[in-house]
Amino acid sequence: MKKFILIMFAVLGMAFGAQAQKAQLQIGYGGYTQMDATDMHDGGAINNAWGALTAGVNFKVAPSFYFGASYTFSSASYKHSDDANAYYHVIMLNGRYDYYRNRVVTLYGHLGIGVDITHMAAGDWSKNKAYFAFQASPLGAEVSITRVTSIFGELGFGAQGLLQVGARFNL
């Protein structure tokens, strides 16, 4: 686990050392996540899940390629032996490839891999567990509103959701 996190930071450090990049901040919301669809809470049936909130930074490292990191938070209540809660903290490295672009619309694919730290709690019992996290979104669209602001939507599956929507800000 420690080696994986160190490798993630090393790769992110290489992105900072790359030629003059343009940074892009993003925030988004996604519904029906990897955590809701798979057993990332030690069994039991999900009672209530609200989706995932994601914040990230991307750097343009080539004309059509972005690389960056993101943090995603989600939670769910589930039925185990008692009512329990799971809190998901996901850290991922993300790559995005623009395969069509004009002045207003950009179509792209996005792939992310990382780690999910799940904190499970019920009453006075609690436990942390780590899982592999990913996001595969082959269809993404970004629409520029101004030179600085754009909105986006992605269809795919993973820790950031089946359908993710949000805003990006160019720095």
Backbone as CSV, one residue per row, in Angstrom:
resi,resn,N_x,N_y,N_z,CA_x,CA_y,CA_z,C_x,C_y,C_z
1,MET,0.820,-1.183,0.000,0.000,0.000,0.000,0.874,1.260,0.000
2,LYS,1.901,1.276,0.876,2.790,2.425,0.939,3.546,2.600,-0.374
3,LYS,3.962,1.490,-0.977,4.682,1.558,-2.253,3.791,2.148,-3.341
4,PHE,2.519,1.740,-3.360,1.587,2.239,-4.369,1.402,3.752,-4.238
5,ILE,1.237,4.254,-3.016,1.063,5.685,-2.800,2.335,6.438,-3.168
6,LEU,3.501,5.896,-2.827,4.764,6.541,-3.206,4.928,6.608,-4.723
7,ILE,4.541,5.542,-5.412,4.612,5.541,-6.877,3.674,6.597,-7.452
8,MET,2.463,6.730,-6.867,1.520,7.745,-7.339,2.120,9.138,-7.206
9,PHE,2.758,9.440,-6.064,3.371,10.744,-5.871,4.561,10.955,-6.809
10,ALA,5.322,9.914,-7.074,6.460,10.029,-7.993,5.986,10.346,-9.404
11,VAL,4.946,9.673,-9.853,4.412,9.933,-11.192,3.846,11.345,-11.265
12,LEU,3.150,11.777,-10.222,2.620,13.132,-10.194,3.759,14.151,-10.218
13,GLY,4.861,13.859,-9.515,6.025,14.735,-9.540,6.624,14.862,-10.931
14,MET,6.615,13.757,-11.701,7.111,13.815,-13.079,6.230,14.707,-13.929
15,ALA,4.936,14.717,-13.657,4.027,15.578,-14.419,4.354,17.042,-14.171
16,PHE,4.715,17.381,-12.911,5.086,18.755,-12.612,6.376,19.142,-13.328
17,GLY,7.269,18.187,-13.536,8.541,18.463,-14.185,8.456,18.486,-15.693
18,ALA,7.337,18.113,-16.258,7.181,18.098,-17.711,7.202,19.520,-18.240
19,GLN,7.282,19.636,-19.559,7.321,20.951,-20.182,6.124,21.789,-19.755
20,ALA,6.158,23.080,-20.041,5.142,24.027,-19.572,3.729,23.501,-19.796
21,GLN,3.084,23.137,-18.697,1.741,22.600,-18.783,0.743,23.681,-18.409
22,LYS,-0.491,23.442,-18.834,-1.596,24.277,-18.398,-2.383,23.473,-17.385
23,ALA,-2.618,24.060,-16.234,-3.348,23.367,-15.172,-4.846,23.585,-15.341
24,GLN,-5.590,22.595,-14.915,-7.048,22.641,-14.990,-7.610,22.025,-13.706
25,LEU,-8.388,22.790,-12.959,-9.051,22.293,-11.767,-10.436,21.813,-12.147
26,GLN,-10.919,20.762,-11.478,-12.256,20.277,-11.773,-12.967,19.841,-10.508
27,ILE,-14.289,20.017,-10.513,-15.155,19.474,-9.473,-16.303,18.782,-10.184
28,GLY,-16.781,17.693,-9.612,-17.856,16.963,-10.268,-18.632,16.085,-9.306
29,TYR,-19.790,15.668,-9.777,-20.640,14.766,-9.032,-20.993,13.589,-9.926
30,GLY,-20.905,12.379,-9.384,-21.240,11.190,-10.147,-22.165,10.279,-9.366
31,GLY,-23.049,9.612,-10.063,-23.990,8.701,-9.424,-23.678,7.256,-9.753
32,TYR,-24.097,6.367,-8.884,-23.905,4.913,-8.963,-22.435,4.566,-9.192
33,THR,-21.699,4.539,-8.105,-20.256,4.340,-8.149,-19.867,2.869,-8.076
34,GLN,-18.590,2.624,-8.296,-17.994,1.294,-8.152,-18.237,0.760,-6.752
35,MET,-18.189,1.633,-5.756,-18.359,1.211,-4.377,-19.788,0.724,-4.116
36,ASP,-20.774,1.351,-4.771,-22.171,0.941,-4.616,-22.451,-0.367,-5.348
37,ALA,-21.813,-0.558,-6.491,-22.089,-1.719,-7.343,-21.356,-2.980,-6.896
38,THR,-20.222,-2.829,-6.256,-19.432,-3.984,-5.823,-19.373,-4.002,-4.299
39,ASP,-18.942,-5.097,-3.737,-18.891,-5.235,-2.284,-17.607,-4.614,-1.743
40,MET,-17.643,-3.313,-1.504,-16.486,-2.619,-0.929,-16.816,-2.167,0.491
41,HIS,-17.616,-2.997,1.200,-17.995,-2.683,2.569,-18.205,-3.961,3.391
42,ASP,-17.542,-5.041,3.022,-17.582,-6.318,3.755,-18.972,-6.936,3.856
43,GLY,-19.680,-6.972,2.767,-20.974,-7.646,2.730,-22.123,-6.771,3.177
44,GLY,-23.327,-7.317,3.109,-24.514,-6.559,3.472,-25.102,-5.871,2.263
45,ALA,-26.353,-5.457,2.404,-27.057,-4.790,1.308,-27.057,-3.284,1.530
46,ILE,-26.795,-2.530,0.467,-26.799,-1.070,0.537,-28.218,-0.583,0.802
47,ASN,-28.387,0.237,1.834,-29.671,0.875,2.116,-29.804,2.188,1.363
48,ASN,-28.749,3.009,1.435,-28.808,4.349,0.886,-27.410,4.771,0.447
49,ALA,-27.285,5.239,-0.775,-26.020,5.766,-1.301,-26.338,7.012,-2.118
50,TRP,-25.564,8.047,-1.970,-25.877,9.319,-2.615,-24.995,9.656,-3.803
51,GLY,-24.019,8.862,-4.137,-23.131,9.167,-5.252,-21.759,9.574,-4.755
52,ALA,-21.029,10.327,-5.585,-19.659,10.684,-5.249,-19.352,12.117,-5.646
53,LEU,-18.606,12.803,-4.809,-18.137,14.159,-5.068,-16.644,14.079,-5.338
54,THR,-16.208,14.649,-6.451,-14.812,14.546,-6.883,-14.204,15.926,-7.093
55,ALA,-12.947,16.084,-6.665,-12.160,17.280,-6.943,-10.823,16.812,-7.505
56,GLY,-10.326,17.514,-8.517,-9.068,17.085,-9.112,-8.336,18.199,-9.815
57,VAL,-7.111,17.902,-10.175,-6.293,18.814,-10.958,-5.686,18.022,-12.110
58,ASN,-5.696,18.617,-13.301,-5.136,17.988,-14.501,-4.119,18.932,-15.121
59,PHE,-3.095,18.358,-15.720,-2.069,19.138,-16.389,-1.979,18.698,-17.843
60,LYS,-1.951,19.657,-18.739,-1.820,19.347,-20.159,-0.347,19.052,-20.428
61,VAL,-0.030,17.785,-20.725,1.356,17.378,-20.926,1.677,17.124,-22.394
62,ALA,0.672,17.097,-23.241,0.832,16.942,-24.687,-0.383,17.628,-25.327
63,PRO,-0.358,17.869,-26.632,-1.479,18.585,-27.256,-2.863,17.975,-27.003
64,SER,-2.960,16.668,-26.886,-4.263,16.042,-26.665,-4.315,15.193,-25.406
65,PHE,-3.336,15.326,-24.507,-3.279,14.453,-23.342,-3.148,15.258,-22.052
66,TYR,-3.988,14.923,-21.076,-3.942,15.506,-19.739,-3.609,14.408,-18.741
67,PHE,-2.882,14.779,-17.688,-2.523,13.853,-16.624,-2.727,14.569,-15.297
68,GLY,-3.266,13.885,-14.292,-3.470,14.542,-13.018,-3.897,13.591,-11.926
69,ALA,-4.344,14.183,-10.825,-4.763,13.416,-9.652,-6.126,13.917,-9.194
70,SER,-6.855,13.025,-8.509,-8.169,13.413,-8.006,-8.444,12.760,-6.659
71,TYR,-9.355,13.383,-5.934,-9.849,12.854,-4.662,-11.362,12.751,-4.776
72,THR,-11.918,11.609,-4.397,-13.354,11.377,-4.447,-13.834,10.948,-3.074
73,PHE,-14.972,11.534,-2.653,-15.589,11.137,-1.387,-17.003,10.650,-1.663
74,SER,-17.353,9.561,-1.003,-18.698,9.015,-1.086,-19.002,8.305,0.219
75,SER,-20.264,8.076,0.472,-20.648,7.311,1.655,-21.931,6.552,1.360
76,ALA,-22.196,5.556,2.181,-23.405,4.745,2.027,-23.767,4.145,3.378
77,SER,-25.045,3.908,3.563,-25.463,3.124,4.721,-25.822,1.742,4.202
78,TYR,-25.547,0.732,5.003,-25.813,-0.631,4.559,-26.228,-1.492,5.743
79,LYS,-26.859,-2.585,5.441,-27.325,-3.524,6.463,-26.307,-4.647,6.563
80,HIS,-25.636,-4.739,7.692,-24.715,-5.839,7.976,-25.355,-6.625,9.114
81,SER,-24.780,-6.699,10.254,-25.475,-7.292,11.401,-26.382,-6.237,12.038
82,ASP,-25.938,-4.998,12.041,-26.726,-3.834,12.444,-26.662,-2.836,11.300
83,ASP,-27.314,-1.702,11.470,-27.150,-0.642,10.485,-25.727,-0.115,10.584
84,ALA,-25.070,0.009,9.440,-23.679,0.445,9.410,-23.516,1.524,8.348
85,ASN,-22.428,2.249,8.428,-22.090,3.273,7.446,-20.715,2.987,6.876
86,ALA,-20.560,3.293,5.605,-19.258,3.177,4.940,-18.924,4.538,4.345
87,TYR,-17.699,4.980,4.585,-17.208,6.252,4.053,-16.038,5.928,3.134
88,TYR,-16.140,6.324,1.880,-15.147,5.974,0.863,-14.279,7.190,0.541
89,HIS,-12.980,7.023,0.639,-12.011,8.054,0.278,-11.158,7.476,-0.848
90,VAL,-11.255,8.057,-2.041,-10.583,7.507,-3.217,-9.560,8.519,-3.736
91,ILE,-8.329,8.069,-3.909,-7.271,8.881,-4.509,-6.851,8.174,-5.795
92,MET,-6.897,8.909,-6.917,-6.579,8.298,-8.212,-5.667,9.183,-9.043
93,LEU,-4.883,8.518,-9.888,-4.162,9.172,-10.976,-5.034,9.033,-12.215
94,ASN,-5.167,10.119,-12.974,-6.074,10.142,-14.115,-5.347,10.555,-15.384
95,GLY,-5.734,9.939,-16.473,-5.272,10.335,-17.798,-6.485,10.632,-18.667
96,ARG,-6.371,11.639,-19.500,-7.469,12.003,-20.389,-6.909,12.285,-21.772
97,TYR,-7.522,11.671,-22.778,-7.091,11.864,-24.163,-8.230,12.510,-24.949
98,ASP,-7.964,13.677,-25.545,-8.945,14.385,-26.379,-8.894,13.808,-27.780
99,TYR,-9.987,13.194,-28.240,-9.985,12.632,-29.588,-10.753,13.464,-30.597
100,TYR,-11.446,14.504,-30.171,-12.063,15.464,-31.090,-12.149,16.802,-30.374
101,ARG,-11.807,17.869,-31.085,-11.854,19.186,-30.466,-12.164,20.243,-31.512
102,ASN,-13.063,21.157,-31.138,-13.214,22.392,-31.899,-13.196,23.529,-30.879
103,ARG,-13.610,24.727,-31.267,-13.488,25.868,-30.353,-14.391,25.772,-29.135
104,VAL,-15.489,25.029,-29.221,-16.459,24.978,-28.129,-16.524,23.606,-27.462
105,VAL,-16.493,22.536,-28.238,-16.725,21.178,-27.724,-15.456,20.339,-27.846
106,THR,-15.196,19.560,-26.795,-14.113,18.585,-26.810,-14.689,17.231,-26.414
107,LEU,-14.424,16.201,-27.211,-14.790,14.832,-26.868,-13.524,14.111,-26.436
108,TYR,-13.626,13.318,-25.367,-12.431,12.695,-24.807,-12.760,11.377,-24.136
109,GLY,-11.712,10.633,-23.817,-11.795,9.430,-23.003,-10.970,9.643,-21.745
110,HIS,-11.395,9.049,-20.647,-10.751,9.256,-19.353,-10.540,7.907,-18.671
111,LEU,-9.356,7.709,-18.138,-9.040,6.494,-17.396,-8.315,6.888,-16.119
112,GLY,-8.753,6.316,-14.989,-8.119,6.596,-13.709,-7.920,5.318,-12.922
113,ILE,-6.811,5.236,-12.184,-6.556,4.106,-11.291,-6.044,4.653,-9.970
114,GLY,-6.377,3.934,-8.898,-5.934,4.392,-7.593,-6.358,3.464,-6.485
115,VAL,-6.541,4.049,-5.324,-6.872,3.280,-4.130,-8.094,3.895,-3.447
116,ASP,-8.938,3.018,-2.916,-10.104,3.416,-2.129,-9.874,2.972,-0.691
117,ILE,-9.890,3.912,0.230,-9.797,3.602,1.651,-11.227,3.690,2.186
118,THR,-11.771,2.560,2.583,-13.135,2.501,3.099,-13.105,2.450,4.622
119,HIS,-13.836,3.364,5.225,-13.989,3.375,6.687,-15.403,2.896,6.987
120,MET,-15.507,1.751,7.643,-16.800,1.171,7.999,-17.018,1.360,9.490
121,ALA,-18.259,1.738,9.853,-18.570,1.977,11.262,-19.998,1.566,11.557
122,ALA,-20.171,0.941,12.731,-21.500,0.575,13.234,-21.433,0.612,14.751
123,GLY,-22.181,1.506,15.357,-22.128,1.625,16.815,-20.739,2.030,17.281
124,ASP,-20.142,1.244,18.185,-18.786,1.540,18.656,-17.720,0.732,17.910
125,TRP,-18.103,0.026,16.866,-17.187,-0.770,16.050,-16.811,0.037,14.805
126,SER,-15.548,-0.013,14.411,-15.119,0.623,13.156,-13.923,-0.137,12.592
127,LYS,-13.733,0.014,11.278,-12.678,-0.720,10.590,-12.337,0.021,9.307
128,ASN,-11.068,0.003,8.906,-10.619,0.565,7.634,-10.146,-0.560,6.732
129,LYS,-10.411,-0.422,5.447,-9.973,-1.424,4.493,-9.646,-0.728,3.174
130,ALA,-8.636,-1.213,2.455,-8.225,-0.620,1.179,-8.662,-1.511,0.026
131,TYR,-9.086,-0.877,-1.067,-9.514,-1.574,-2.273,-8.898,-0.893,-3.492
132,PHE,-8.806,-1.634,-4.584,-8.396,-1.068,-5.865,-9.554,-0.240,-6.417
133,ALA,-9.269,0.959,-6.874,-10.294,1.829,-7.451,-9.909,2.184,-8.881
134,PHE,-10.910,2.357,-9.719,-10.667,2.743,-11.107,-11.823,3.588,-11.612
135,GLN,-11.602,4.249,-12.726,-12.641,4.946,-13.464,-12.317,4.789,-14.941
136,ALA,-13.256,4.251,-15.698,-13.108,4.102,-17.150,-14.297,4.797,-17.801
137,SER,-14.036,5.913,-18.444,-15.077,6.693,-19.108,-14.680,6.895,-20.569
138,PRO,-15.152,6.022,-21.465,-14.767,6.149,-22.865,-15.436,7.319,-23.581
139,LEU,-16.526,7.833,-23.029,-17.230,8.939,-23.674,-17.361,10.105,-22.709
140,GLY,-16.637,11.168,-22.998,-16.706,12.388,-22.202,-16.843,13.572,-23.138
141,ALA,-17.575,14.584,-22.705,-17.748,15.805,-23.500,-17.547,17.006,-22.596
142,GLU,-16.787,17.968,-23.082,-16.532,19.212,-22.368,-16.975,20.362,-23.259
143,VAL,-17.751,21.283,-22.700,-18.256,22.435,-23.452,-17.699,23.696,-22.806
144,SER,-16.972,24.489,-23.584,-16.387,25.730,-23.075,-17.460,26.806,-22.966
145,ILE,-17.514,27.431,-21.785,-18.433,28.548,-21.573,-17.678,29.858,-21.752
146,THR,-16.499,29.939,-21.136,-15.590,31.065,-21.320,-14.200,30.481,-21.527
147,ARG,-13.199,31.335,-21.631,-11.828,30.830,-21.767,-11.363,30.119,-20.504
148,VAL,-11.965,30.454,-19.378,-11.552,29.900,-18.095,-12.461,28.761,-17.647
149,THR,-13.738,28.823,-17.933,-14.726,27.896,-17.381,-15.327,27.007,-18.452
150,SER,-15.510,25.739,-18.100,-16.211,24.802,-18.978,-17.001,23.832,-18.115
151,ILE,-17.990,23.187,-18.719,-18.754,22.147,-18.049,-18.477,20.833,-18.761
152,PHE,-18.645,19.716,-18.039,-18.353,18.428,-18.656,-19.333,17.373,-18.194
153,GLY,-19.407,16.315,-18.955,-20.179,15.135,-18.608,-19.451,13.908,-19.127
154,GLU,-19.470,12.826,-18.351,-18.777,11.587,-18.728,-19.684,10.395,-18.489
155,LEU,-19.646,9.442,-19.410,-20.313,8.153,-19.234,-19.247,7.089,-19.084
156,GLY,-19.355,6.287,-18.069,-18.380,5.236,-17.830,-18.736,4.503,-16.555
157,PHE,-17.752,3.846,-15.967,-17.986,3.141,-14.717,-16.747,3.226,-13.857
158,GLY,-16.959,3.391,-12.550,-15.850,3.401,-11.623,-16.178,4.161,-10.366
159,ALA,-15.134,4.538,-9.643,-15.281,5.180,-8.349,-15.886,6.575,-8.440
160,GLN,-15.810,7.213,-9.606,-16.362,8.555,-9.760,-17.787,8.546,-10.305
161,GLY,-18.307,7.378,-10.647,-19.712,7.277,-11.018,-19.953,6.819,-12.434
162,LEU,-21.169,6.314,-12.645,-21.627,5.866,-13.951,-21.817,7.059,-14.893
163,LEU,-22.383,8.121,-14.367,-22.543,9.388,-15.086,-21.985,10.467,-14.181
164,GLN,-20.974,11.175,-14.661,-20.360,12.230,-13.875,-20.528,13.555,-14.605
165,VAL,-20.932,14.585,-13.889,-21.073,15.931,-14.450,-20.350,16.917,-13.538
166,GLY,-19.883,18.021,-14.113,-19.184,18.992,-13.289,-18.682,20.169,-14.082
167,ALA,-17.736,20.891,-13.462,-17.156,22.092,-14.066,-15.644,22.009,-13.994
168,ARG,-14.997,22.639,-14.971,-13.539,22.742,-15.000,-13.139,24.198,-15.127
169,PHE,-11.997,24.502,-14.520,-11.493,25.872,-14.520,-10.047,25.859,-14.984
170,ASN,-9.748,26.547,-16.071,-8.391,26.610,-16.614,-7.618,27.706,-15.892
171,LEU,-6.394,27.398,-15.501,-5.545,28.359,-14.815,-4.493,28.905,-15.735
